[in-house]
Amino acid sequence: MKTKIKILVAISFVILAICLIFFLMIYQPGAGMYVRADELQDPPEKYVEFSLADLEKYPYVKEAVMNPGKEIKLPFGNDKNMDEFSEIMYTNGTEYLKLDTEYFHINYYSLD
């Protein structure tokens, strides 16, 4: 009887170890949507002009512009505003934004 219990416990530990390894392999703490603004020295050929008030609708873009070079992670499921912003940029055929007298290259990407 003790042998059967030992075998059952050993099998349980093996199954637990396999599950743990599986979840550790698929867990990616950096996965998600990001936006980043890089300040430019020279004005680009095409850009979309925004005011600070316009950027209030896009808080993650605003945060990226206020912190150039820093990757801003978007909370999961909060893509609606970014989709609208991306559509504006796509419609104008550019990835560049002008805010007052400064120009920024806007990167919007997903790490899976």
C-alpha positions in Angstrom: 0.0 0.0 0.0 2.8 2.4 0.8 4.4 1.8 -2.5 1.2 2.9 -4.4 1.1 6.1 -2.4 4.7 6.8 -3.1 4.2 6.3 -6.8 1.1 8.5 -6.8 3.0 11.3 -5.0 5.9 11.0 -7.4 3.5 11.2 -10.4 1.8 14.2 -8.8 5.1 16.0 -8.4 6.1 15.2 -12.0 2.8 16.6 -13.3 3.2 19.7 -11.1 6.8 20.2 -12.4 5.6 19.9 -16.0 2.8 22.4 -15.5 5.2 24.8 -13.8 7.8 24.6 -16.6 5.0 25.1 -19.2 3.7 28.3 -17.5 7.2 29.6 -17.0 7.9 29.2 -20.7 4.8 31.1 -21.8 5.0 33.9 -19.1 6.5 37.1 -20.7 6.5 40.0 -18.2 7.4 42.5 -20.9 4.6 41.6 -23.3 2.1 44.3 -24.1 1.5 47.4 -26.1 4.0 50.3 -25.9 4.3 53.8 -27.2 7.5 55.8 -27.5 8.3 59.3 -28.7 11.8 60.2 -29.9 12.5 63.9 -30.2 13.9 65.0 -33.6 16.5 67.7 -34.2 15.3 68.6 -37.7 11.7 69.0 -38.9 10.4 66.0 -40.9 8.9 66.4 -44.3 5.4 65.3 -43.2 4.0 65.6 -39.7 0.7 66.0 -37.9 0.5 69.1 -35.7 -1.0 68.6 -32.2 -1.5 71.0 -29.3 -1.1 70.0 -25.7 -4.9 70.2 -25.4 -5.3 67.7 -28.4 -3.0 65.3 -26.7 -5.3 65.2 -23.6 -7.4 62.7 -25.6 -4.3 60.4 -25.9 -2.8 60.3 -22.5 -0.1 57.7 -23.3 1.1 59.6 -26.3 1.2 62.7 -24.2 3.2 60.9 -21.5 5.6 59.6 -24.2 6.1 63.1 -25.6 6.7 64.5 -22.1 9.3 61.7 -21.6 11.1 61.3 -24.9 12.9 58.1 -25.4 11.0 56.3 -22.6 8.8 53.4 -23.5 5.3 53.8 -22.1 3.4 50.6 -21.5 -0.3 50.7 -22.1 -2.6 48.9 -19.7 -4.2 45.8 -21.2 -7.4 46.6 -23.1 -6.8 50.3 -23.3 -6.2 50.5 -27.0 -9.2 52.5 -28.1 -7.5 55.9 -27.9 -4.3 54.6 -29.4 -6.3 53.1 -32.3 -7.8 56.5 -32.9 -4.4 58.2 -32.7 -2.9 55.6 -35.0 -5.7 56.1 -37.5 -5.0 59.9 -37.6 -1.3 59.3 -38.2 -2.0 56.6 -40.8 -4.5 58.8 -42.7 -1.9 61.5 -42.9 0.8 59.1 -44.0 3.3 59.9 -41.3 4.8 58.8 -38.0 5.9 62.3 -37.0 4.1 64.7 -34.7 4.7 68.4 -34.1 4.0 69.8 -30.6 4.5 73.6 -30.4 8.0 73.9 -31.9 9.2 70.4 -31.2 9.0 67.4 -33.5 8.7 63.7 -32.4 8.8 60.3 -34.1 6.1 58.2 -32.6 6.6 54.5 -32.3 3.6 52.3 -31.4 4.3 48.6 -31.1 3.4 45.4 -29.5 5.8 43.0 -27.7 4.3 39.5 -27.6 
